[in-house]
Amino acid sequence: MRQTYIAGVGMTPFGKFPDERLGTLGAAAALRALADAGISPKDVEVLSCGSARSGVLQGRESGVGQLIGWEVGIEGVPVFNEKAYCASGTVAFNVAFTAVLSGQFDVALAVGVEQMSRRNGKGAPLTSDGMELEGDIGFSPAVYYALAAQRHMAEYGTTREQIASVAVKNRAFAAHNPVAQYRAPITVADVLASKPVVGPLNLLDCCPTGDGAAAAVIVSDAGARRLGITPTVRVRASVVGSGVYSTQAAASLSSFELDVRTARRAYEMASLGPQDVDVAEVHDSFSIAEIIHYEDLGFCERGQGGKFVESGQSSLGGRLPVSTSGGLLTRGHPLGATGLAQLVELADQLRGRCGPRQVEGASIALAQISGGFHLGSFASSGVTILEGSGR
């Protein structure tokens, strides 16, 4: 059976860089990934790029992948441009992975990029697009996750302090991540005292916007032999899915049914289960989201996510460290870059390159991301499972 690997990864720091451009940010991450893989831009046979807001913010609705390719020196190859809200980078990776797995290509480059600190002209708030009816009547991601927090607290007795503990844990990880947007330690008291956003969530329960890019080189086993490289991170599964436009999807705000379905397919593709995962990156755009993801991914029983984080099971040294990069909450969330930034972190974890935040002995890693909203369900979801070897 054809095997597919991540041969190299790279990313820029995440933060506010209004003087940069999509092309320069994406090229910087791509060049780092190519250097990490030990290959040349001329070796790339197909390029896939995710960027969620380039049209709304910079007036470049398409062609971001071509722009980055030209900056790097990749020309004349197929280029795919993906937009799937927060999941754009993960979908770009999935397209590149599928292209290599199919046998049509042996070497692919996946890039995710976003610049949210600079906008050409004025427009609707960033949180208002990506939703059909809901956005028109003022609904936003913060409102959605606040309702999810209220429901989870009412159904399972999850406490406000447990929810705040996610932000505290992830900031502790980010303190050791040089590319994270926010690195200063915080406490539960800091989270609870921060500016209210939508009850019960406060400012430090919410991810920041920002700029940045991340990239990964995907190769087949045949491609690796031809290039004379020995990648050690195998892609066991890359699965994406879409939600349903139905009131049934909104039946329970305390679980994200699309993520449950996508995770089930990924576990089946990898022939693994949640009990096999050693380290994970999840879509912690709001603190309550990570708690729900623990449950939907099978890391703990339904309703036990608050206790899972409170007891330290998702911290370094716990049963399953989660969001070791600092997550969206503190590493930052440039939308199109986030999915690939998760894979940069996990590939580094599987190669033992994460320093003080390293999960010792990690061999199986999982990344999960969600994107967009449609009547109570996410529009997109992605789960990727990686396996490390040779450590």
C-alpha positions as CSV (number, residue, x, y, z in Angstrom):
1,M,0.0,0.0,0.0
2,R,1.3,3.5,-0.9
3,Q,2.5,5.4,2.2
4,T,2.3,9.2,2.6
5,Y,4.6,11.2,4.9
6,I,5.2,14.8,6.1
7,A,8.8,15.4,5.1
8,G,9.1,19.0,6.4
9,V,7.2,21.7,8.2
10,G,7.7,25.4,8.7
11,M,5.7,28.4,10.0
12,T,6.1,32.1,10.7
13,P,5.5,33.7,14.1
14,F,1.8,34.5,14.6
15,G,0.9,38.1,15.6
16,K,0.1,41.5,14.1
17,F,2.2,42.2,11.0
18,P,0.4,44.9,8.9
19,D,3.5,45.6,6.8
20,E,3.7,42.1,5.5
21,R,1.6,40.7,2.6
22,L,0.0,37.3,1.9
23,G,2.8,36.4,-0.5
24,T,5.6,37.2,1.8
25,L,4.1,35.4,4.8
26,G,3.2,32.3,2.8
27,A,6.6,32.2,1.1
28,A,8.4,32.4,4.4
29,A,6.6,29.4,5.8
30,A,6.9,27.5,2.5
31,L,10.7,28.0,2.3
32,R,11.1,26.9,5.9
33,A,9.1,23.7,5.2
34,L,11.1,23.0,2.1
35,A,14.4,23.5,3.9
36,D,13.2,21.3,6.7
37,A,12.5,18.6,4.2
38,G,15.8,19.1,2.5
39,I,14.4,19.6,-1.0
40,S,14.2,22.4,-3.6
41,P,11.1,24.3,-4.8
42,K,11.7,22.7,-8.1
43,D,10.9,19.3,-6.6
44,V,7.3,20.3,-5.8
45,E,4.8,18.8,-8.2
46,V,1.6,20.2,-6.8
47,L,0.8,23.1,-4.5
48,S,-2.3,23.5,-2.3
49,C,-3.1,26.7,-0.4
50,G,-5.7,27.6,2.2
51,S,-6.7,31.2,2.9
52,A,-10.1,32.1,4.4
53,R,-10.4,35.8,4.3
54,S,-8.1,37.0,1.4
55,G,-11.0,38.1,-0.7
56,V,-12.9,40.0,2.1
57,L,-9.7,41.6,3.6
58,Q,-7.3,42.1,0.7
59,G,-9.5,41.8,-2.4
60,R,-7.6,38.7,-3.6
61,E,-10.4,36.1,-3.8
62,S,-8.3,33.6,-5.7
63,G,-4.7,33.0,-6.8
64,V,-3.1,33.1,-3.3
65,G,-1.4,29.8,-3.9
66,Q,0.0,31.0,-7.3
67,L,1.2,34.2,-5.6
68,I,3.1,32.2,-2.9
69,G,4.4,29.8,-5.5
70,W,5.9,32.6,-7.6
71,E,7.5,34.1,-4.5
72,V,9.1,30.7,-3.7
73,G,10.0,29.7,-7.2
74,I,7.3,27.1,-7.9
75,E,5.9,27.5,-11.3
76,G,4.0,25.5,-13.9
77,V,2.5,23.0,-11.5
78,P,-1.1,22.5,-10.5
79,V,-2.2,24.9,-7.8
80,F,-5.3,24.5,-5.7
81,N,-6.8,27.3,-3.6
82,E,-9.1,26.3,-0.8
83,K,-11.5,28.4,1.4
84,A,-13.3,26.6,4.3
85,Y,-13.4,29.2,7.0
86,C,-11.1,28.2,10.0
87,A,-10.6,24.8,8.4
88,S,-9.0,26.3,5.2
89,G,-5.5,25.2,6.0
90,T,-6.6,21.7,6.9
91,V,-8.6,21.3,3.7
92,A,-5.5,22.5,1.8
93,F,-3.5,19.8,3.5
94,N,-6.2,17.2,2.7
95,V,-6.1,18.1,-1.0
96,A,-2.3,17.8,-1.1
97,F,-2.4,14.5,0.8
98,T,-5.1,13.1,-1.5
99,A,-3.1,14.1,-4.6
100,V,-0.1,12.2,-3.3
101,L,-2.0,9.2,-2.0
102,S,-3.7,8.9,-5.4
103,G,-0.4,8.2,-7.1
104,Q,-0.7,11.1,-9.5
105,F,2.0,13.1,-7.6
106,D,4.9,12.2,-5.3
107,V,5.7,15.6,-3.8
108,A,3.2,18.2,-2.6
109,L,3.4,21.5,-0.7
110,A,0.5,22.6,1.5
111,V,0.4,26.2,2.7
112,G,-2.0,28.1,4.9
113,V,-1.9,31.9,5.2
114,E,-3.9,34.7,6.6
115,Q,-3.5,38.4,7.3
116,M,-6.2,39.8,9.5
117,S,-4.5,43.0,10.8
118,R,-4.7,44.8,7.4
119,R,-7.8,45.4,5.4
120,N,-8.4,47.1,2.0
121,G,-11.2,49.5,2.8
122,K,-14.1,48.9,5.1
123,G,-16.6,46.1,5.4
124,A,-18.7,44.0,7.7
125,P,-17.1,42.7,11.0
126,L,-15.0,39.6,10.5
127,T,-17.3,37.5,12.5
128,S,-20.4,38.2,10.4
129,D,-19.5,36.4,7.2
130,G,-19.4,32.7,6.8
131,M,-22.9,32.3,8.1
132,E,-26.1,32.5,6.1
133,L,-29.2,33.6,8.1
134,E,-27.4,33.8,11.5
135,G,-24.9,36.4,10.5
136,D,-27.6,38.7,9.1
137,I,-29.4,38.8,12.5
138,G,-26.2,39.4,14.6
139,F,-25.2,35.9,15.5
140,S,-21.4,35.4,15.9
141,P,-19.0,32.7,16.9
142,A,-18.7,34.2,20.4
143,V,-22.4,34.0,20.8
144,Y,-22.5,30.4,19.6
145,Y,-19.8,29.3,22.0
146,A,-21.3,31.2,24.9
147,L,-24.5,29.3,24.4
148,A,-22.5,26.1,24.2
149,A,-20.8,27.0,27.5
150,Q,-24.2,27.7,29.1
151,R,-25.6,24.4,27.9
152,H,-22.6,22.4,29.0
153,M,-22.6,24.0,32.5
154,A,-26.4,23.3,32.8
155,E,-26.2,19.7,31.6
156,Y,-23.0,18.5,33.2
157,G,-22.2,20.8,36.0
158,T,-19.1,22.2,34.3
159,T,-17.8,25.1,36.3
160,R,-16.7,28.5,35.2
161,E,-13.3,27.8,36.7
162,Q,-12.9,24.6,34.7
163,I,-13.6,26.5,31.5
164,A,-11.1,29.2,32.4
165,S,-8.5,26.5,33.1
166,V,-8.2,25.7,29.4
167,A,-6.9,29.2,28.7
168,V,-4.5,29.0,31.6
169,K,-3.2,25.6,30.5
170,N,-2.7,26.7,26.9
171,R,-1.0,29.9,27.9
172,A,1.5,27.8,29.9
173,F,2.3,25.8,26.8
174,A,2.6,29.0,24.7
175,A,5.2,30.4,27.2
176,H,7.6,27.8,25.6
177,N,6.6,28.4,22.0
178,P,8.6,31.1,20.4
179,V,6.1,31.7,17.5
180,A,3.1,32.0,19.7
181,Q,1.2,35.3,19.7
182,Y,0.7,35.6,23.5
183,R,3.2,34.0,25.9
184,A,2.8,35.7,29.3
185,P,1.4,33.4,32.0
186,I,-2.1,33.9,33.2
187,T,-4.2,32.6,36.1
188,V,-7.8,31.5,36.4
189,A,-8.4,34.8,38.3
190,D,-7.0,36.7,35.3
191,V,-9.5,34.9,33.0
192,L,-12.4,35.6,35.2
193,A,-11.5,39.2,35.7
194,S,-10.9,39.9,32.0
195,K,-13.4,41.9,29.9
196,P,-16.8,40.3,29.5
197,V,-17.6,39.3,25.9
198,V,-20.8,37.1,25.9
199,G,-21.7,35.5,29.2
200,P,-20.2,33.4,30.6
201,L,-17.1,34.0,28.3
202,N,-14.6,36.7,28.9
203,L,-11.9,38.1,26.7
204,L,-9.2,35.6,27.7
205,D,-11.6,32.8,26.9
206,C,-11.5,34.0,23.2
207,C,-8.8,33.5,20.6
208,P,-7.1,36.5,19.1
209,T,-7.0,37.4,15.4
210,G,-3.7,37.9,13.7
211,D,-1.4,37.2,10.8
212,G,0.8,34.3,9.9
213,A,1.5,31.3,7.7
214,A,2.3,27.6,8.1
215,A,3.3,24.9,5.6
216,A,4.0,21.2,5.2
217,V,5.8,19.1,2.5
218,I,4.0,15.8,1.8
219,V,5.8,13.0,0.0
220,S,5.0,9.4,-1.0
221,D,7.4,6.6,-0.1
222,A,8.5,6.5,-3.8
223,G,9.0,10.3,-3.8
224,A,11.2,10.1,-0.7
225,R,13.4,7.4,-2.2
226,R,13.8,9.4,-5.4
227,L,14.7,12.6,-3.4
228,G,17.0,10.7,-1.1
229,I,15.2,11.7,2.1
230,T,13.9,9.7,5.0
231,P,10.8,11.2,6.5
232,T,9.7,9.9,9.9
233,V,6.1,11.3,10.2
234,R,3.5,9.2,8.4
235,V,0.1,10.5,7.7
236,R,-2.3,7.8,9.0
237,A,-5.5,9.7,8.2
238,S,-6.6,13.0,6.7
239,V,-10.4,13.4,6.7
240,V,-12.6,16.4,6.0
241,G,-16.4,16.7,6.2
242,S,-19.2,19.2,5.9
243,G,-22.2,20.0,8.1
244,V,-25.9,19.7,7.4
245,Y,-28.2,22.7,7.1
246,S,-30.9,21.4,9.5
247,T,-32.4,22.2,12.8
248,Q,-31.5,18.7,13.9
249,A,-27.8,19.8,14.0
250,A,-28.7,22.3,16.7
251,A,-30.3,19.7,18.9
252,S,-27.4,19.8,21.3
253,L,-25.0,22.7,21.7
254,S,-22.9,20.7,24.1
255,S,-21.6,18.4,21.4
256,F,-20.5,19.1,17.8
257,E,-22.0,16.3,15.7
258,L,-20.0,17.1,12.6
259,D,-16.7,16.7,14.5
260,V,-17.9,13.4,16.0
261,R,-18.6,12.1,12.5
262,T,-15.3,13.3,11.1
263,A,-13.3,11.9,13.9
264,R,-15.0,8.5,13.6
265,R,-14.0,8.4,9.9
266,A,-10.4,9.4,10.7
267,Y,-10.1,6.7,13.4
268,E,-11.4,4.2,10.9
269,M,-9.0,5.3,8.2
270,A,-6.0,5.1,10.6
271,S,-7.2,1.8,12.2
272,L,-6.7,3.5,15.6
273,G,-8.9,4.8,18.4
274,P,-8.8,7.7,20.8
275,Q,-7.0,5.5,23.4
276,D,-4.0,5.4,21.0
277,V,-3.5,9.2,20.8
278,D,-0.5,10.6,22.7
279,V,-0.8,14.3,21.9
280,A,-3.4,16.5,20.2
281,E,-4.1,19.9,18.8
282,V,-7.8,21.0,18.7
283,H,-9.9,23.9,17.6
284,D,-9.9,25.8,20.9
285,S,-11.1,29.1,19.4
286,F,-13.0,29.6,22.7
287,S,-12.1,27.9,26.0
288,I,-15.3,25.9,26.2
289,A,-14.6,24.5,22.7
290,E,-11.6,22.5,23.9
291,I,-13.7,20.9,26.7
292,I,-16.3,19.8,24.2
293,H,-13.6,18.5,21.8
294,Y,-12.2,16.3,24.5
295,E,-15.6,14.6,24.7
296,D,-16.4,14.5,20.9
297,L,-13.0,13.0,20.1
298,G,-13.3,10.3,22.7
299,F,-10.6,11.5,25.0
300,C,-12.9,11.4,28.0
301,E,-16.6,10.5,28.7
302,R,-19.4,12.8,27.7
303,G,-19.8,15.6,30.3
304,Q,-16.3,15.0,31.9
305,G,-14.3,17.5,29.8
306,G,-14.3,20.0,32.6
307,K,-12.8,17.5,35.0
308,F,-10.4,16.3,32.4
309,V,-8.7,19.7,32.1
310,E,-9.1,20.6,35.8
311,S,-7.3,17.3,36.9
312,G,-4.3,18.0,34.6
313,Q,-5.0,15.2,32.2
314,S,-4.6,17.5,29.2
315,S,-1.5,19.3,30.6
316,L,2.1,18.3,30.0
317,G,2.7,15.1,32.0
318,G,-1.0,14.3,31.9
319,R,-2.7,11.3,30.2
320,L,-3.1,13.2,26.9
321,P,-1.6,16.7,26.5
322,V,-3.8,18.9,24.3
323,S,-2.9,22.2,22.5
324,T,0.8,22.0,23.3
325,S,1.5,24.8,20.9
326,G,-0.7,27.1,23.0
327,G,-3.6,26.5,20.7
328,L,-5.7,29.0,19.0
329,L,-6.3,30.8,22.3
330,T,-2.7,31.8,22.7
331,R,-0.6,30.7,19.7
332,G,-3.1,32.7,17.7
333,H,-5.6,32.1,15.0
334,P,-4.9,33.5,11.5
335,L,-7.7,31.6,10.0
336,G,-6.2,30.0,6.9
337,A,-2.9,29.2,8.7
338,T,-4.3,27.5,11.8
339,G,-4.9,24.0,10.4
340,L,-1.3,23.7,9.1
341,A,0.1,25.3,12.2
342,Q,-1.5,22.4,14.2
343,L,0.4,20.0,12.0
344,V,3.7,21.8,12.3
345,E,3.3,21.4,16.1
346,L,2.4,17.8,15.9
347,A,5.1,16.9,13.4
348,D,7.6,18.6,15.7
349,Q,6.3,16.7,18.7
350,L,6.6,13.4,16.9
351,R,10.2,14.3,16.0
352,G,11.1,15.4,19.6
353,R,11.7,19.0,18.7
354,C,9.5,20.9,21.1
355,G,11.8,21.6,24.0
356,P,10.2,22.3,27.3
357,R,6.7,21.5,26.0
358,Q,7.8,18.1,24.5
359,V,5.5,15.2,25.2
360,E,7.9,12.4,25.9
361,G,7.4,9.2,23.9
362,A,4.7,10.6,21.7
363,S,4.1,8.4,18.6
364,I,0.5,9.1,17.6
365,A,-0.8,12.6,17.2
366,L,-4.2,14.0,16.2
367,A,-5.3,17.4,14.9
368,Q,-8.9,18.5,14.8
369,I,-10.4,21.7,13.4
370,S,-13.8,23.2,12.7
371,G,-14.9,26.0,10.4
372,G,-17.9,28.1,9.6
373,F,-21.5,27.8,10.9
374,H,-24.7,26.8,9.3
375,L,-27.8,26.7,11.5
376,G,-26.3,25.1,14.5
377,S,-23.7,23.0,12.8
378,F,-20.2,23.7,11.6
379,A,-19.8,24.1,7.8
380,S,-16.5,22.2,7.7
381,S,-14.5,19.9,9.9
382,G,-11.1,18.1,9.6
383,V,-9.2,15.5,11.5
384,T,-5.7,14.4,10.8
385,I,-3.8,11.6,12.5
386,L,0.0,11.3,12.3
387,E,2.4,8.6,13.4
388,G,6.0,9.1,14.2
389,S,8.8,6.7,13.9
390,G,12.6,6.5,14.3
391,R,12.9,8.5,17.5
